[in-house]
Amino acid sequence: MKTFVTGSTGFIGKYLVRALLGKNREVRCLVRRESAIEELKKAGAEIVVGDLLDKDSLKKAVQGIHVMYHLAGEVYTKRCGDFFTTNVLGTKNLLDASLSGTVEKIIHLSSIAAVGPNPDRNTLLTEETPCNPITTYGKSKYEGEQAALAYFHTFGLPVVCIRPPTVYGPGQPEILDSFFKNVYRQRILVAGEGTCLRSLCYIDNVIHGLMLAEENEKAKGKIFFIADEKVYTFNEILRTIAREEGVEFSEKHIGAWAGELSLATFQLLERVLKVSLMPLYAMGTMVINLGCDIAKAKNELGYYPHINLQEGVRRTIQSLHLSK
C-alpha cells in the first residue's frame, strides 16, 4: 500500500513519515525543490519534487497512491493572501489530481482555527459547532475543509478532515520553543486572569489520531477533533511547564484589555493591510477560549490520547535542555 504525504518536512509530517515507515509502509513524500530532504531519504521515504500550485507535478506525484495524508499548509506567513493560495487553492489542486487515481483514503489536516473561539466558556467546541473563524488562517482552513468535503459529496473522494489544536512536542516550531524558553526565563506576561480554556495536542497523540482516521472506513466524509484528553487553562499550562523546568514561577498578569487590544489590532491589520502578525494573535488568544471536545473521535475512531500534558511537557523540555 503506497502512502503519499504532503508537508512531510514539517513538524507533524516528519513524525508521521517515521510512524508510517515504522509499519513497513511505502511512503512517497511531496517536497519543494529547496526543501531539506536528507532526513526523509535516510529514513527510507521516496522523494518526489513538486508543488501544490503545480497541477502537473501533482498528477505525477499521486500515481499509484492508495492513501494520502495532506498536511502541507501555510501557517506563519505574514501575507494574508498566502493562506488562501496554499490552504485552499493548493488543496483543491491536490484533490483534483486525486480524482483519476487509485486513492482509497485522504486524511486532510485542518485546524481548530477553522471553527474559531468557543461560544462561551462553558461550551466546548464540537464538530457540530457553527464555524466562525476569526483569523485569515482560520478562514483559509475552513474553506479548505469545505472544499475537501465537497469533493467527497460530489465525486465520492474518500476524505476525512482532522482538526487539531496547537500541536507541541520535541521538534516543534520555533514560536513554541520560544514560549517554553520564556517560561524558563520568567518573561511571560498573561493578559487577563489566565483562566481561559485551551486545548493542546502532543505530537504522538495527533499521529495516533491521524492513523486511526485512515484505518476507519466509516470516517469518510467526516470531521474529527483530535486533541489531548483534558482541556487546560492558560495558567495550568504555564505552571506545568514551569514545574517540569524546575523554575520558581508566578504568573505576571496584566489587564484583559491588553489581549483584547492585541486581538483587535491583529484583525484590523489583516483586514486593512492584509498583514498577519502572529505575536499580536498570540497575546490575543489569552483572552479567548479555544477548547474542544474529543468525544466523537473517541467513540467513532477509538482514539485515546496516551500522553498527558505533564508527560508531553517533560519530553519537550528534555529536547530543549531547559530543566534545572
C-alpha positions in Angstrom: 0.0 0.0 0.0 1.6 3.2 -1.2 1.1 6.3 1.1 1.6 9.9 0.0 2.4 12.7 2.4 2.4 16.4 1.8 4.1 18.6 4.4 6.5 15.8 5.1 9.3 18.2 6.0 7.2 19.9 8.6 6.9 19.2 12.3 3.9 16.9 12.1 5.0 15.5 8.8 8.3 14.2 10.0 6.7 12.3 12.8 4.0 10.8 10.5 6.5 9.6 8.0 8.6 7.9 10.7 5.5 6.3 12.1 4.4 5.0 8.7 7.8 3.7 7.8 7.9 2.0 11.2 4.9 0.0 10.0 6.8 -1.0 6.8 4.7 1.2 4.6 5.9 2.5 1.3 5.9 6.3 1.7 6.2 8.9 -1.0 6.8 12.5 0.1 6.0 15.6 -1.9 8.7 18.2 -1.3 9.6 21.5 -2.8 12.9 21.8 -4.7 14.5 23.8 -1.9 13.4 21.5 1.0 15.8 19.7 3.3 15.2 16.1 2.5 18.2 14.2 3.9 16.4 13.0 7.0 13.5 11.7 4.9 15.8 9.9 2.4 17.8 8.4 5.1 14.6 7.0 6.8 13.7 5.3 3.5 11.0 7.5 2.1 10.6 8.1 -1.7 11.0 11.7 -2.6 9.1 13.5 -5.4 9.7 17.2 -6.1 6.5 19.2 -6.7 4.3 21.9 -5.5 0.6 22.2 -4.6 0.3 25.0 -7.1 1.8 23.0 -9.9 -1.0 20.7 -11.1 1.2 18.7 -13.5 3.6 17.8 -10.7 0.7 16.7 -8.5 -0.7 14.4 -11.2 2.6 12.6 -11.5 3.2 12.5 -7.7 -0.1 10.7 -6.9 0.1 8.0 -9.5 -0.2 4.6 -7.8 -1.1 6.1 -4.4 -3.6 4.4 -2.2 -3.6 6.6 1.0 -2.9 10.3 1.1 -2.1 12.5 4.1 -2.4 16.1 3.2 -0.5 18.0 5.9 1.0 20.8 3.9 -0.3 24.3 4.6 0.6 27.9 5.2 0.6 28.7 8.9 3.1 31.5 9.8 3.2 33.7 6.7 2.8 37.5 7.2 0.9 37.9 3.9 -2.8 37.0 4.2 -3.1 36.1 0.6 -0.7 33.2 1.0 -3.1 31.4 3.3 -5.7 31.1 0.7 -3.3 30.4 -2.1 -1.8 27.4 -0.3 -4.6 26.2 2.0 -7.5 26.5 -0.4 -6.2 26.6 -4.0 -3.4 24.1 -3.2 -5.8 21.7 -1.5 -8.2 21.9 -4.5 -5.3 21.2 -6.9 -4.4 18.1 -4.9 -8.0 16.9 -4.7 -8.3 17.3 -8.5 -5.2 15.3 -9.0 -6.6 12.5 -6.9 -9.8 12.1 -8.9 -8.4 10.0 -11.6 -6.1 8.0 -9.4 -6.2 4.9 -7.1 -6.7 6.8 -3.8 -8.7 4.9 -1.2 -8.5 7.4 1.7 -7.4 11.1 2.1 -6.7 12.4 5.5 -6.9 16.2 5.4 -5.3 18.1 8.2 -7.4 21.1 9.2 -7.2 23.1 12.4 -9.3 24.2 15.4 -8.9 27.7 13.9 -11.4 26.7 11.2 -14.1 26.9 13.9 -13.0 29.9 15.9 -13.3 30.5 19.7 -15.8 28.8 22.0 -19.3 30.4 22.0 -18.9 30.7 25.8 -16.5 29.3 28.5 -18.9 26.5 29.5 -19.3 25.1 26.0 -16.5 23.2 24.3 -16.2 23.2 20.6 -17.6 20.1 18.8 -17.8 19.0 15.2 -21.3 20.4 15.2 -20.4 23.9 16.4 -21.1 26.5 13.7 -17.8 27.7 12.3 -16.9 31.4 12.9 -13.1 31.7 12.2 -11.6 35.0 13.4 -8.3 34.9 11.5 -7.4 34.7 7.9 -5.6 31.5 8.6 -8.7 30.0 10.2 -10.9 31.2 7.3 -8.5 29.5 4.8 -8.5 26.3 6.8 -12.3 26.4 6.9 -12.5 26.8 3.1 -10.0 24.0 2.7 -12.3 21.8 4.8 -15.3 22.7 2.8 -13.5 22.0 -0.5 -12.4 18.6 0.7 -15.9 17.7 1.9 -17.4 19.0 -1.4 -15.2 16.5 -3.3 -16.5 13.8 -1.0 -20.1 14.6 -1.6 -19.8 15.4 -5.3 -17.2 12.9 -6.5 -17.1 10.3 -3.7 -13.5 11.2 -2.9 -12.8 9.4 0.4 -11.8 12.4 2.6 -11.5 12.7 6.4 -10.9 16.1 8.0 -8.9 16.3 11.2 -8.9 19.4 13.4 -6.1 19.6 15.9 -5.5 22.5 18.3 -1.9 23.7 18.8 0.4 20.6 18.4 3.5 20.5 20.6 6.5 18.3 21.3 10.2 17.8 20.5 11.0 19.4 17.2 8.0 21.8 17.4 8.0 25.2 15.6 10.3 27.9 16.9 7.4 30.0 18.1 6.6 27.2 20.6 10.2 26.7 21.5 10.4 30.4 22.4 7.3 30.1 24.6 8.9 27.3 26.6 12.1 29.3 26.9 10.3 32.4 28.0 8.6 30.5 30.8 12.1 29.2 31.9 13.4 32.8 31.8 10.2 34.1 33.5 9.4 36.5 30.7 5.8 35.7 30.3 3.0 38.3 30.7 -0.5 36.9 30.9 -3.3 39.1 29.6 -6.3 38.7 31.8 -6.6 36.2 34.7 -5.2 33.2 32.8 -8.4 31.2 33.2 -9.4 31.0 29.5 -9.5 27.4 28.1 -7.0 26.0 25.7 -6.8 22.6 24.1 -3.4 21.2 23.1 -2.3 18.1 21.4 1.0 16.3 22.0 2.6 15.2 18.7 2.3 11.4 19.4 -1.4 11.9 20.1 -2.1 13.6 16.8 -0.2 11.0 14.9 -2.2 8.3 16.6 -5.4 10.1 15.7 -4.4 10.6 12.0 -3.6 6.9 11.6 -6.9 5.9 13.2 -8.7 8.1 10.7 -7.0 6.2 7.9 -8.0 2.8 9.3 -11.7 3.5 10.0 -13.8 3.0 6.9 -16.8 4.8 8.4 -14.7 8.0 8.9 -15.1 9.0 5.3 -16.8 12.4 4.8 -16.5 13.3 8.5 -14.6 15.8 10.7 -12.9 15.0 13.9 -11.3 17.0 16.7 -8.0 15.3 17.8 -6.5 16.7 21.0 -5.2 15.8 24.4 -7.7 14.3 26.9 -8.0 17.4 29.1 -8.8 21.0 28.3 -6.5 23.3 30.2 -6.5 26.8 31.4 -3.6 29.1 30.4 -2.4 29.2 34.0 -2.4 25.3 34.1 -0.2 25.2 31.0 2.3 27.8 32.4 2.5 26.1 35.8 3.0 22.7 34.3 5.8 23.9 32.0 7.5 25.8 34.9 7.2 22.9 37.3 8.8 20.5 34.8 11.5 23.1 34.0 12.3 23.3 37.7 11.8 27.0 38.0 10.0 29.1 40.6 7.3 30.7 38.6 4.4 33.0 39.4 2.3 34.4 36.6 2.7 38.1 35.9 -0.8 39.3 34.9 -1.8 42.5 33.0 -5.3 43.5 32.2 -7.5 41.6 29.8 -7.6 44.8 27.8 -4.1 44.0 26.6 -5.2 40.8 25.0 -8.4 42.4 23.6 -6.4 45.3 22.1 -3.9 42.9 20.6 -6.6 40.8 19.0 -8.4 43.8 17.7 -5.2 45.2 16.2 -4.3 41.9 14.7 -7.7 41.6 13.0 -7.6 45.3 11.8 -4.2 44.7 10.2 -5.4 41.6 8.5 -8.5 43.3 7.2 -6.9 46.6 6.1 -3.3 45.9 5.3 -3.6 42.1 4.6 -0.8 41.5 7.0 -0.8 38.8 9.7 1.3 39.3 12.8 1.5 36.2 14.9 2.8 37.9 18.1 -0.3 40.0 18.3 -2.6 37.0 17.8 -0.6 35.0 20.5 -1.4 37.7 23.1 -5.0 38.0 21.9 -5.6 34.2 22.4 -5.0 34.6 26.1 -8.5 36.2 26.4 -10.5 33.8 24.3 -11.4 30.2 24.8 -10.2 27.5 22.4 -11.2 24.3 23.9 -12.5 21.3 22.0 -14.4 18.1 22.9 -12.8 14.8 21.5 -15.8 12.6 22.3 -16.6 11.9 18.7 -13.0 10.8 17.9 -13.0 8.5 21.0 -16.4 7.0 20.2 -16.1 6.6 16.4 -12.3 6.1 15.9 -11.3 4.5 19.1 -9.0 7.4 19.8 -7.4 7.7 23.1 -4.6 10.3 23.8 -2.0 8.4 25.8 0.3 11.3 26.5 -1.0 13.9 29.0 0.3 17.4 29.5 2.8 16.7 32.2 4.5 13.9 30.2 4.3 15.8 26.9 5.8 18.9 28.5 8.6 16.8 30.2 9.6 15.3 26.8 9.5 18.6 25.1 11.7 20.2 27.8 14.2 17.4 27.7 14.6 18.0 23.9 15.3 21.8 24.7 17.7 21.0 27.6 15.9 23.6 29.8 15.3 21.7 33.1 17.4 22.6 36.1 
